[in-house]
Amino acid sequence: MRLKGKAVFNTTPETKARALEVMPSLKNLYSVYDSRFEVFYVEEGEATFYSMTGEPRTVKL
């Protein structure tokens, strides 16, 4: 799979707290105020799926 688009960072404490709530295993690695922990989403995204048996399929996100 190839993903392309514009990465938009949203690293408010509330966003980080929600990410840690949804993925509790990350709490072992990061905290809300950890500068190494970034949250982002993709705008104007497009995913292309490749297969060994067929043509690629592209999906706009």
trRosetta pair geometry for C-beta under 8 A, 3 or more apart (Angstrom, degrees):
i j d omega theta_ij theta_ji phi_ij phi_ji
1 47 5.9 -11 -170 -171 108 101
1 48 6.9 156 -156 80 55 49
1 49 5.4 -18 -102 -103 83 63
1 50 7.0 -159 -73 15 34 80
2 47 7.2 157 80 -156 47 51
2 48 4.6 -6 55 55 97 101
2 50 7.3 56 -9 -22 96 111
3 42 6.9 -82 168 -108 116 166
3 45 6.6 -16 -168 -161 91 106
3 46 7.5 159 -152 82 48 48
3 47 5.2 -14 -101 -103 76 79
3 48 8.0 -163 -71 23 35 67
4 45 7.1 157 87 -148 42 58
4 46 5.4 -14 62 59 87 94
5 42 4.1 81 85 -179 139 105
5 43 6.0 175 167 75 112 38
5 44 5.0 164 -147 86 90 65
5 45 3.4 -43 -59 -95 156 60
5 46 6.2 153 -62 12 93 65
5 61 6.8 -57 -65 52 153 123
6 42 6.9 133 65 -160 45 60
6 43 4.5 -29 67 64 104 94
6 44 5.3 49 8 43 102 108
6 45 7.9 -114 30 -64 58 67
7 40 4.9 17 -175 165 94 144
7 41 7.7 154 -151 78 55 27
7 42 6.2 -34 -95 -99 55 67
8 40 6.0 155 76 -160 41 86
8 41 5.6 -22 60 63 97 76
8 42 7.4 160 14 -103 84 16
8 43 5.4 55 -22 -14 124 112
9 38 6.0 -50 -138 -172 112 110
9 39 7.1 112 -159 79 64 51
9 40 4.7 -45 -97 -93 54 99
10 15 4.9 -175 129 -117 95 170
10 39 5.5 -58 76 100 74 100
10 40 6.5 136 17 -109 73 41
10 41 6.7 7 8 3 122 97
11 15 6.3 -123 -126 74 19 127
11 16 6.2 40 -161 -54 65 107
11 37 7.6 145 -142 108 112 71
11 38 5.4 -59 -84 -137 128 61
11 39 5.4 150 -93 34 64 84
11 40 8.0 -19 -52 -60 88 69
12 15 4.7 94 54 6 80 102
12 16 7.1 -152 89 -3 41 86
13 16 5.7 -57 -145 41 33 110
13 17 6.1 36 156 -23 67 107
13 32 5.1 50 -150 172 83 117
13 33 7.1 -2 -109 -74 103 73
14 17 5.7 -53 -146 35 29 112
14 18 6.5 28 155 -18 63 105
15 18 5.8 -55 -150 35 31 110
15 19 6.4 32 152 -20 65 105
15 39 4.9 -158 139 73 115 153
16 19 5.6 -53 -148 35 33 113
16 20 6.4 30 155 -15 66 106
16 30 7.8 -116 -168 138 111 123
16 32 4.6 132 104 -137 123 65
16 34 8.0 173 -166 42 144 82
16 37 6.0 88 -138 120 120 122
16 39 5.9 -155 -83 -20 63 127
17 20 5.9 -58 -150 39 31 109
17 21 6.3 34 150 -23 64 106
17 32 5.2 9 -69 -103 79 122
18 21 5.4 -53 -148 34 34 115
18 22 6.3 28 155 -16 67 106
19 22 5.9 -56 -146 39 30 107
19 23 6.2 -21 168 30 67 105
19 26 7.0 -33 134 66 92 158
19 39 5.2 -150 -45 -98 150 127
20 23 6.7 -74 -129 66 26 72
20 24 6.9 63 169 -108 63 42
20 26 5.5 -121 -116 82 69 111
20 27 5.3 89 -165 -74 109 85
20 30 7.0 -136 -91 89 112 100
20 31 7.8 26 -90 -138 155 33
20 32 6.8 -89 -2 -69 145 76
21 24 7.1 5 -154 -73 23 77
23 26 4.7 54 111 -7 105 115
24 27 5.6 -26 -171 1 58 118
25 28 6.2 -35 -179 14 54 112
26 29 5.6 -69 -162 46 55 104
26 30 5.4 -21 163 37 94 107
26 37 7.7 106 169 -130 121 124
27 30 7.1 -81 -114 64 25 63
27 31 7.5 57 -146 -92 64 59
29 37 7.9 136 113 -85 91 110
30 34 4.6 -137 -157 51 79 152
30 36 6.7 -135 -111 82 102 94
30 37 3.8 101 -158 -78 140 133
31 34 4.6 118 49 -30 69 104
31 37 7.2 -171 54 1 35 149
32 37 7.9 -102 -129 79 15 145
34 37 4.3 69 84 1 107 112
42 45 4.0 67 129 -76 119 126
42 61 6.4 35 98 91 116 147
45 60 7.2 131 90 -169 60 52
45 61 3.4 -20 85 53 112 126
46 58 6.1 2 -179 -172 103 104
46 59 7.2 164 -156 83 57 44
46 60 5.5 -29 -103 -108 79 57
46 61 6.5 -144 -71 5 26 88
47 58 7.1 164 87 -151 44 55
47 59 5.0 -11 61 59 93 94
47 61 6.1 75 -12 -47 98 112
48 56 5.3 12 180 175 103 123
48 57 7.2 162 -154 81 57 38
48 58 4.6 -21 -100 -98 81 82
48 59 7.8 176 -82 19 36 64
49 56 6.5 160 78 -159 47 69
49 57 4.9 -12 56 59 102 90
49 58 7.7 -172 17 -78 68 33
49 59 7.4 32 -10 -2 104 105
50 56 5.1 -26 -98 -104 66 94
51 54 4.6 15 80 46 133 83
51 55 7.6 20 48 56 105 21
51 56 7.3 172 16 -92 76 45
51 57 7.9 34 -9 0 112 97
54 57 7.9 16 112 -34 116 100
